[in-house]
């Protein structure tokens, strides 16, 4: 699974189904095109599902598939690591890595 936004998309879908516009608002910095491509790839890989509701205007929701749900502990661990790492002093981190 590659792609700058996929982990973030999955993280937001853990809390429930989201519409495209909701995901776009939640993910700071993602372009319309990038989000569209990443969602398509996740759907092709069977990690998320896309449901189109037959209403006007069209209503589309994205949700985690059972396979996608199995990634929750991994994504949450990465999130926790990122939060902890961001609180460390950069020089302290560089010294511990180089030793």
C-alpha positions as CSV (number, residue, x, y, z in Angstrom):
1,X,0.0,0.0,0.0
2,X,1.7,3.1,-1.2
3,X,0.5,6.7,-1.4
4,X,0.9,9.8,0.7
5,X,-2.8,10.0,1.7
6,X,-3.9,6.4,2.1
7,X,-3.1,6.0,5.8
8,X,-4.8,9.3,6.6
9,X,-7.9,8.3,4.6
10,X,-8.1,5.0,6.4
11,X,-7.6,6.7,9.8
12,X,-10.6,8.9,9.1
13,X,-12.7,6.0,7.9
14,X,-12.2,4.1,11.2
15,X,-14.7,6.4,12.8
16,X,-17.4,5.6,10.2
17,X,-18.5,6.1,6.6
18,X,-17.6,9.4,4.9
19,X,-18.6,11.3,1.8
20,X,-15.9,12.6,-0.5
21,X,-16.4,16.2,0.7
22,X,-16.1,15.1,4.3
23,X,-12.8,13.4,3.6
24,X,-11.6,16.4,1.6
25,X,-12.4,18.7,4.6
26,X,-10.7,16.4,7.1
27,X,-7.4,15.9,5.1
28,X,-5.6,19.2,5.0
29,X,-3.5,19.7,1.9
30,X,-5.0,16.9,-0.3
31,X,-6.1,17.9,-3.8
32,X,-9.3,16.8,-5.4
33,X,-7.4,14.7,-7.9
34,X,-5.1,13.1,-5.3
35,X,-8.0,12.1,-3.1
36,X,-9.9,10.7,-6.0
37,X,-6.9,8.6,-7.2
38,X,-6.1,7.3,-3.7
39,X,-9.8,6.4,-3.1
40,X,-9.9,4.5,-6.4
41,X,-6.8,2.6,-5.6
42,X,-8.0,1.7,-2.1
43,X,-11.3,0.5,-3.7
44,X,-9.5,-1.6,-6.4
45,X,-7.4,-3.2,-3.6
46,X,-10.5,-4.2,-1.7
47,X,-9.6,-2.0,1.3
48,X,-12.6,0.3,1.1
49,X,-16.0,0.2,-0.4
50,X,-17.8,2.8,-2.4
51,X,-21.6,3.0,-2.2
52,X,-23.6,5.2,-4.7
53,X,-27.0,6.2,-3.5
54,X,-29.6,6.8,-6.3
55,X,-30.6,10.3,-5.4
56,X,-30.2,13.7,-6.9
57,X,-27.7,15.1,-6.4
58,X,-25.7,11.8,-6.4
59,X,-24.6,10.7,-2.9
60,X,-21.5,8.5,-2.6
61,X,-20.1,7.1,0.7
62,X,-16.8,5.4,1.4
63,X,-16.4,2.8,4.1
64,X,-13.8,0.3,5.2
65,X,-14.2,-3.2,3.9
66,X,-13.6,-6.1,6.3
67,X,-10.0,-6.3,4.9
68,X,-9.6,-2.5,5.5
69,X,-10.8,-2.9,9.1
70,X,-7.9,-5.4,9.8
71,X,-5.5,-2.5,9.1
72,X,-6.8,-0.4,12.1
73,X,-4.2,-1.6,14.7
74,X,-1.4,-0.9,12.2
75,X,-2.6,2.6,11.3
76,X,-3.3,3.5,14.9
77,X,0.2,2.3,15.9
78,X,1.7,4.5,13.2
79,X,-0.4,7.5,14.4
80,X,0.7,6.9,18.0
81,X,4.3,6.7,16.9
82,X,4.0,9.9,14.9
83,X,2.5,11.8,17.9
84,X,5.2,10.6,20.2
85,X,8.0,11.2,17.7
86,X,6.8,14.8,17.1
87,X,7.2,15.6,20.8
88,X,10.8,14.5,20.9
89,X,13.7,17.0,20.6
90,X,15.1,16.6,17.1
91,X,18.7,16.7,18.2
92,X,18.0,14.1,20.9
93,X,16.4,11.9,18.3
94,X,19.3,12.3,15.8
95,X,21.8,11.4,18.5
96,X,20.0,8.2,19.6
97,X,19.6,7.1,15.9
98,X,23.3,7.6,15.1
99,X,24.5,5.7,18.2
